[in-house]
Amino acid sequence: MQNNTSGTYHTPYFDPTVDELETLKQLEMGRAISVPEALRHHLSGRLYERGYIAKNAGGDLAITDSGRVLIRRQDA
């Protein structure tokens, strides 16, 4: 079993759920998601843990370049 620095195991391949992809697409279109809102909607922590989303300067969740690449890979 492979661990990263946080001690959380990650499989070598990430297969996003439909909800995770929809969240990334909403963020890419500029929709801001606050942390409390993300918790209310049970936003997957996998996106944050893997670096597909991150907190911006305002404390909201925003898509990262890695998240954009993931969307493009799924659409191909």
N, C-alpha and C positions, 0 to 999 in steps of 0.2 A: 504494500500500500504506500502511495506517494503522498507526502504531506507538504503543504506550502508553509510559509513562515507563520501563518496564523494557527496552524495545527488543524485546519479544516481540509478534509480530503476532497479533491476534485478529480472527476474522471477525465481522461485525456481529451474526450470529445464532448462538447456542449450541444445538446439538442434542445433548443428553446421550445416552450409550450406556445400555443396559439395566443394565450393571454400575455405572455412575455413579449412576443413579437408585436402585438398590438400596442403594448405600453411603449416599446421602443419607437414605433412609428408615430405615436402621439407626441412623444418627446421630440422627435426629429422635426415635426411640423411646428414646434415652438410652444406646445402646451406645457406650462409649468405644473409640476406636481410637488406639493409640499410633503414633508415627511409624515405629518399626521394624516393627510389624505391618503398617502400610500399605505399606511397602516390600516386605515378604514377599508380600503379596497383589497387588502391582503396581497399587496404587491410582493412578488417573489424577491427574497433577499439574494437569490442566486445572481440576479443581474448586477447588484451592487458588489457582491463578493468577487465576481469575475471581472469587474471593471467595465461593464457595459453601460452603467450609469454611475454618476457621482454627484455629490452636492456642489452646487454653484456658490458664488459669493453671497447670494441672498439666502442660502440655506435650503433652496429647493433642489429637487432631483433633476438632473439634466443628462442627456445622452452624451456619451463619449465617442471619440473617433472609432474605438473598438466596437461600440454598439452600432454605429453606422455601417461598418464593415460586415457585421453579423447580418444586418437587414439585407444588404446587397447580396450576400452569399445565399440567403434563403430565397430571395427573389429570382436568382439565376436559374 
